[in-house]
Amino acid sequence: MASTTAVDVVMPQMGVSVSEGTITKWNKQVGDSIEADETLLEISTDKVDTEVPSPASGVISEILVQEGETVNVGTVLARIGGEAGASAPAPPAEPVPEPATQPAADAANAAASEGQTVSSDAQPLSPPTESASGNGKSFVSPVVARIASEHGIDPTQVPGTGTGGRVTKKDIQAFIDAGAPIKASEPAPAPVAPADTPAPAHTAPVTPPAAPTSQEPQAPGQAPGQAPGVGEQFEPMSAMRRGIADHMRRSLDTSAHVTSAIEVDMSKVVQIREKLKKEYTAAYGVNPTYLAFIARATAETLRDYPWINGELRGDKIVTRNYVNLGFAVELADGKGLIVPVVKNAETLNLLGMAKGIADVAKKARDKQLTPDDVVGGTFTITNPGGYGTFHGTPVISQPQAGILGTYAIVKRPWVITDDNGADAIAIRSMMNLTLTYDHRLVDGALAGRFLRDLRERLQTWGEADY
């Protein structure tokens, strides 16, 4: 029996920098029954294409967002159960043509359903023309309209694959990628006057403002909205980039960022990795990267430092008995970022950690992450060292309290103490690690002890740590 309380189905958050998603397919329709965790719909974002499971069992009572439409994260997409879902609704009746002189109130209702504005003294509607009756292109989502505006594209010229031929976000992006001409600077065509409209009186042409005569580039930091200067060009900001920008700015406005660094002798890890690399690759198809060693040691160390693995929630400090490690993964040739999460990382050995990292990284790059893959992180690791960088100050992923930066392993001279207690200079494989932490919760002394203990684990790695 259907519940009398409706359950909302909302657009899920697919990563901190994802602000919107597009409905690509509804697997159920109004009146259909569905079980909890059964696939209800499929969505597409800038980073992920995924299936959305039903949050409850019942009957689909409402579908509020149609296929091809793009909406913000948190938007209610459908409802399950409730009084409307107690019984399957009858299919809608075929519309009956109305006379051309229907009352003004009916005209207003009809216009409202088409998104038009009608005044209180609206006249009867004329029969719709063929161009307005639609192939589905007369309406596009705000996101599609924005992209079209940024590129100077008429959406009606784009082949649509959505419901009724509606132009989806994928359609217009494919149109742009196929080499659609950029016409952002061209003015919109003037409306054509009806044949029986008298010709307007001749007026003097409006002289456009003179172009600047100076060829010097405009000063950097010019106000938003100004035309690009000499040697500059505009590039539209993607939804992914806007989401990242908003999240990073919000993090800096929220947390008191401080970064501490430490040098780590990775020589023992380098030796062990060389020993395990062939074995793991042949037996399990997994490459034990340096990141896997660091993540394994980090998960162990975080168990001793619950505040660094915690968060501030209002005036309360949240601590946990588990570690969910997030890993920053580059997308779109450096123009995008997502942070998938390896859950319960404290329970994984080295092989399990290596497999977990490889799995979420591949799913991220293939846009196959699920909503569960990108939520619940308690601490994040970012790894720019693969490109040779040796230091950085990462930004904390809210609402976490810290983020670890790992950097390039470089052979360099290092002072060691031999078995006789004498100092000697040796060539060692060295790495810098940084911990950026929220000083509202984590003090410098606590951060320093965390880095010290993490270094000790990495420098004394043994077979028991596999």
C-alpha positions, -999 to +999 in steps of 0.1 A: +000+000+000+013+034-009+025+057+019+005+089+025+038+107+030+055+117-002+093+111-005+112+137-025+138+126-051+164+153-054+193+160-078+223+145-059+256+163-052+282+147-074+313+163-060+319+197-044+324+215-077+293+201-094+264+225-092+239+211-117+229+180-135+209+169-166+182+143-166+191+119-194+165+091-188+136+083-166+134+045-160+100+048-144+069+070-151+041+084-130+020+056-117+048+030-118+057+011-087+094+011-076+114-005-049+140+012-027+174+013-043+160+003-077+173+026-105+148+054-110+166+077-134+199+085-151+217+118-149+247+135-165+269+162-150+302+178-162+320+150-144+298+120-139+272+100-158+254+079-133+222+061-122+201+075-093+185+049-071+151+053-056+152+065-019+120+046-010+095+020-022+062+031-035+044+045-065+058+074-086+033+102-079+050+131-096+078+137-121+088+174-119+118+176-142+117+161-177+144+144-198+169+168-212+164+195-186+193+207-165+187+217-129+207+227-098+218+202-072+191+198-045+162+204-070+133+181-064+130+158-094+101+136-085+080+124-056+073+088-045+041+080-026+018+105-009-019+108-016-012+114-053+006+080-055-021+059-038-034+049-072-020+052-107-034+083-125-053+079-156-035+088-188-040+124-199-069+130-223-062+142-257-065+180-258-098+193-273-094+222-297-108+254-282-126+281-303-106+311-312-126+333-290-122+315-256-124+336-225-094+357-214-089+337-182-084+305-202-060+324-225-040+335-195-038+299-182-027+286-216-001+313-219+012+307-184+017+270-192+039+281-221+059+304-198+044+337-213+033+368-194-003+379-199-018+411-186-051+413-168-068+426-199-054+399-222-072+394-255-082+359-267-054+339-280-049+333-317-045+297-329-009+287-325+014+289-355+034+259-367+066+274-354+053+277-319+036+243-318+068+228-315+094+204-320+105+208-284+130+235-293+108+265-283+118+259-247+154+252-235+167+249-200+185+280-185+218+262-187+213+255-225+202+291-230+233+304-212+257+283-232+239+293-264+242+330-254+279+327-245+287+312-280+262+333-300+242+302-311+205+300-320+193+269-301+167+262-328+195+255-352+209+227-330+197+191-335+179+181-303+179+146-289+157+153-258+120+147-254+101+161-284+134+172-301+143+194-271+179+206-272+199+193-242+231+204-227+249+175-245+234+185-278+246+221-277+281+211-264+284+186-292+273+213-317+301+236-303+327+209-303+318+201-339+330+236-349+299+258-346+308+293-355+312+318-326+289+347-332+288+363-298+296+397-312+269+397-338+237+416-330+204+397-328+183+400-360+156+427-359+120+415-357+102+416-390+073+440-390+039+426-401+029+433-437+001+456-427+022+477-404+029+512-419+066+518-426+083+539-399+093+574-406+129+579-416+152+587-387+189+595-385+210+564-381+224+558-346+262+562-346+279+535-326+305+546-300+339+551-315+364+523-310+393+532-287+422+545-307+449+535-282+466+502-290+480+498-255+467+467-236+442+475-208+455+472-173+451+438-156+422+435-132+398+455-153+362+456-141+340+427-151+320+433-183+347+453-200+357+442-235+390+422-237+421+443-243+447+439-270+461+404-270+432+391-248+402+369-255+372+357-236+367+320-227+334+311-211+337+296-176+322+261-175+298+250-148+325+227-134+349+257-131+323+279-115+316+252-089+353+248-081+357+285-078+327+289-055+339+260-033+374+272-030+364+308-022+339+295+004+366+273+020+390+303+023+361+324+038+353+296+063+385+281+075+416+297+090+441+281+066+476+273+079+502+251+061+530+232+078+556+211+059+581+183+066+608+164+047+605+126+046+632+101+036+613+078+013+643+055+005+628+025+023+594+029+006+612+032-027+630-001-021+598-019-009+578-006-039+604-019-064+601-053-047+563-054-047+556-038-081+561-069-102+543-091-077+512-069-074+510-062-111+513-098-121+490-113-094+464-085-089+468-061-119+475-033-094+505-009-094+515+000-058+521+037-063+538+059-038+504+075-031+492+041-019+520+039+007+514+075+019+476+069+021+481+037+041+504+055+065+480+085+067+450+064+075+469+048+104+482+082+117+448+098+115+434+073+140+457+089+166+446+124+156+408+125+156+406+163+154+426+164+121+401+137+109+372+157+123+353+189+116+336+218+132+299+216+131+285+248+146+300+250+181+306+213+183+337+193+174+329+161+154+353+132+158+351+098+141+363+062+146+367+057+108+388+074+081+373+081+047+401+094+024+393+116-005+418+118-034+419+149-057+416+136-093+424+159-123+398+160-151+396+177-185+433+184-190+436+204-158+404+223-162+384+202-138+387+184-105+368+159-085+375+142-051+362+106-050+364+089-016+379+055-004+356+046+025+369+030+058+405+034+046+418+025+081+407-011+075+427-015+042+462-030+039+486-017+012+471-039-016+435-029-007+445+008-006+463+006-040+432-011-055+408+014-039+427+044-052+431+029-087+394+021-088+381+055-079+406+073-101+395+052-131+358+057-124+364+095-121+382+098-154+356+076-171+327+096-156+313+064-139+313+076-103+281+071-083+268+096-057+281+074-029+317+076-044+320+114-038+304+120-004+315+113+032+352+122+030+368+130+063+403+139+050+418+146+016+451+139-001+462+158-032+492+146-052+507+173-075+541+158-070+536+136-101+544+167-121+576+175-103+563+201-078+581+201-044+558+223-023+523+238-022+495+252+000+463+232-009+429+245+000+408+225+025+378+206+011+349+218+034+338+208+059+370+188+066+397+201+089+428+192+068+443+182+035+477+165+029+499+175-001+523+150-015+552+162-037+580+149-060+605+123-047+639+137-055+673+122-048+695+146-029+723+147-003+711+141+032+728+138+066+723+104+082+737+088+113+755+055+108+755+024+131+784+039+150+766+071+157+787+092+133+772+116+109+776+110+072+763+124+039+743+100+018+721+102-013+685+096-003+651+097-020+634+127-003+599+140-004+582+170+010+547+166+027+525+195+036+495+196+059+471+224+054+447+226+084+419+247+098+435+267+127+401+271+143+403+235+153+439+223+148+469+241+164+504+242+149+517+218+176+491+192+169+498+195+131+535+192+137+531+160+158+509+145+131+535+152+104+562+138+126+544+106+132+534+102+096+571+107+086+581+080+112+557+055+097+570+061+061+607+061+071+604+028+091+581+009+067+584-028+072+568-060+060+542-058+088+529-026+072+519-043+039 
